[in-house]
Amino acid sequence: MATLALFAGAGFLAGSQGFAQEAGCQNGTVQVQPDDTLSRIASRCDVSEGALLAANPSIDGSADLQVGTTMRLQPTTSQSQDLGRRLNHFAREANDALGRVAGQVGSSAQDLLDKNPDLKARLERLGQRIGLSDGNSTPSLTLTPDKGPAGSTVTLAATGLPKDQLVKIGVGAPNSAFQLLQDARSSNEGTLSVNVKVPERSNDTRVVFTLRGGDAVKLTSKPFRIVP
């Protein structure tokens, strides 16, 4: 699957150099809107998904999009010529695709990998070869409970985080831009336990919670089902 994503990514980088002069797509930047995905932004601004990834190295996939932040639409010349960075983006596309598959079957990417250890091992080896992993224990994020009404409290628990680091907690539809809820700080042991409220979501019956702290912390929970 990762190999297929690498070949597919090569096509992504060859996107149009121009982009539609629509509201929010001018001057080489675009602001992330609620429920945006890389494909929606690419279509709206007439650029390729690969160009968006190359121009915004901190973004690995749609789940890293934060509502209200600004993205560049095209990479600089040096970014486009950086082969190592391009390989990273191709592999990240594979990770994003894995998340989309997991969302379609009502699971999370981590759950899908846990149930398919061979696939997990292959992706980890690929990540180590091109610098996406340092070989340390994989950080994890769990939530309890996994269903409930809007306004109820969810406990997020994470392990394997950098010690004493500020992280962002967000929520959104699976594989879409997330809305920032609050900040938190990991413990001196690299753990985190925090209670957050499930927000009102007019169109969603499933949401995921995210934990973001630069390039080192990019975790997404399994889906939380909103019930009456």
Buried (B, 14 or more C-beta within 10 A) or exposed (E): EBEEBBEBBEEBBEBEEEBEEEEEBEEEBBBBBEBBBBBBBBEBBBBBBBBBBBBBBEBBBBBBBBBEBEBBBBBEEEBBEBEEBBBBBBBBBBBBBBBBBBBEEEBBBBBBBEEEEEBBEBBBEBBEEBEBBEEEEBBBBBBEEEBBEBEEEBEBBBBBBBEEBEBBBBBBBBBBBBBBBEEBEBBEEBEBEBEBEBBEBEEBEBBBBBBBBEEEBBBBBBBBBBEE
